[in-house]
């Protein structure tokens, strides 16, 4: 639910601040918040940073610097509902392809079927349910940016599978948050030179606090706790609720209109995601 607000805020503040500035302030604040929490882990594990620096660089670039920046750019061109549906469904598809190619994972029939249904759901959304529009389908600028975001997060998701065991989860988050902010800093300076300065109104300040504290620190920490208590295969199922919450929040907060096409697309996407995860759900550990 917290992560879903990322898409809504991206659209809601798109006229108040540039996308790179929004991303930079988010990760700068997240870094400031998490340093006191992860400092003890850093002191114990700082000798492992140098030997894993190249790995940390690519994780930070794909998952922190590029992923959310693409989302925030997309917010200038498309709706929060489209961003949520396209972004949260394209990433698992990209990630599955990458896992097959680079991690040599085998794909089951149910996972393949689920992916196909997800793709159909995305096509229904982009074509607005019209077969004629589907034949002449072209991606809008915002759709392309959110697809790029899904691609970047898929790269990040595959890389995280290789996280060194010598670096704890909290220390890992502190490192990638701070490195991502550093990567964005020069582009933040360039953006502030060419674009109007951000309008630091109360809604914008509140949005940055929400992104830095909520979607960055709280959501990641909750996710890590869930992984420990439920196991990976059960936890990832809950990530599929993001487009549902994002759509509801966009309608309630931004006043966006939800049509029957959005409902049909959402049902197809969620059905595909559930089918794709059926084998994982069956094999997940039972709760006590």
Phi, psi and omega in degrees: 000319179294315179298327181300329180295343180301317181290321181294315179295320180305318179284319186294328183252014186298336180267356183258337186206148177290155184297321180290321178298318179297316179295317181297312181295325178299309185283332174295314179296318179299321179295315180299321182288319188276341182303312179298328181287321187259004187298319180296322177295321178298318180298324181281332190242007187297339179290344182271352184294313184299316183287343179246018187297317181299316178298312181298325178299311184289326176296315181294320180296312185284313187272336183250299186293315187269315188306300184288331177297319177298322177298315184290328173294318180301326181298343178277350188232342184220176184277160178295326180296312178299318180300315182294314183292314182289315184295315185278351178256330180287326183299312177299327179293312177300316183297321179296316178299315180296321180296323178292317184286317190254331179257359178059033177283147177265141181256132180277167179297318181295324179292320177296316179298317179298319178298318180297318179295321177299316180297318178299318179299319178295317180296323177299318180294311184292328181269358182058031175077010182255126179294324179296318178292329179296321180294329180250031187294133170221145182280134173287170181301314180297322179296321179293321179294320181288329173295321176298322177297316178299321178297314181296318181290331176294317176300314179301315183297321178291319180295323181298331177301338182260016182302128180299134180292342181286346179250120181290165184297317180295315178297320179300314180296318179300318182294312184287328175298310184292319179294321178297318179296320179296319179298324183281338188305309181298325179286330173297317178297318179296316181297318180292339178284322186263334182254158176302147180295147181303144176267097186281072174276171179302317178299322181290316179298316178298322179294317179296319177298319179297316181293314184289317183271319185278291187289340181265300187277302185299311184297317180294319179294318177299320180298317181294321178296318179298320178300321181289322186272327185253340188091159186295312188297326178281323183296316185297337178299326183289337176297337180288350178279351183304310180296331178293310179295321181297318179297315181296318180292322179295322179290316185284320187266314184266349181075019177291150182265134179256118182262175178296333177295318178297319180296312180298315179299315180298318179296318178296316181297310181296320177300316179297318180294320178295314180298319181296334183256008182302315182295323179293321181293320180293329183266001183286153181292143179281143179283152183287000000 
